[in-house]
Amino acid sequence: MNPVDIIILALVAIAFVAVCLRVRRKGSCGDCSSAGTCSASHKRSCPAMKGVDQVERELSRGVR
């Protein structure tokens, strides 16, 4: 690998980490995208901010 390849990979990795940190802080809920942030009330209703297990529990509640 050339030094240029390593620099490009490093820049991509830095951009990925920056996006992950932004999603962690501001959220990724489509309902909140126009406002730029998710309030606590929106995070409860946003599947993107929940874990898969929690979404599955909510969807299967009441199903026998």
N, C-alpha and C positions, 0 to 999 in steps of 0.2 A: 504494500500500500504506500502510495505517495503521501508526503506531508499534506498536500492539498486535500486528499481524501480524509485524512484524520481530522483536519480542520472543519471540513463540511460535516462529518459525523458528529463532532463536538457541538457545532452550532445547532444541528437538528436535536441533539440530546438536550441542550439548554432550552430550546424552544418548547420541547415536550414537557420538561419539568415546569416551565413557566405556565403553560396551559393547565397542567395538573394542579398547580398551586392556586391559580385563579378560580378554577372550578371548585376547589376545596373551600376557598374563602367566600366566593360570591354565589356559588351554586350554578347548576346547569339546567334549571327548570325552565321549560318553554313558556310556562305561564308568566314567569318573572322576567323574561328576556327583554321586554320593553322597558321595564323599570331598572334593569341592570343588577338588581339584587333580589334575593329571596328573603322574605321575613319568616319568622318562626311558623306562622300560620300556613304559609305557602309550602314550606319544606315538608309539612305533614302530608300534603296532598300531592306532592311531586314524586313520582316513582324513581326519577333519576337521582334523587337525593337519599333514597332508601336502599337498603340491601335487598338482595333477591329473596332471602329467607323471609324478611318482613313483608314484602309484597305478596309472596305466596301465602303467608298466614292470613293476610287481610282478604285476599281473593277467595280463599277456601273456608273462611269463617261462615258457619251455618250450613256448609255442604256436608251431607252424610255419606 
